[in-house]
């Protein structure tokens, strides 16, 4: 249970950091920190983080 919460928290921090860095670079991919993104990062880890960003990118640019 603790590992689940740690992975979700680290995923949320990564989403915040990537959103900040991509905004500075001029690439706007709006990924919010909410329950769905927290759970996808907590269950899947790095693939969940990539899934969230991939879906957001596809939704915006395709």
ZIQUI-V960974 format. One record per helix or strand of 3 or more residues. SS is the DSSP state (H for helix, E for strand). FROM is the first residue (numbers start at 0). TO is the last residue. If there is no record, write none. Layout:
SS;FROM;TO
SS;FROM;TO
//
This chain:
H;1;24
H;34;43
H;45;60
//
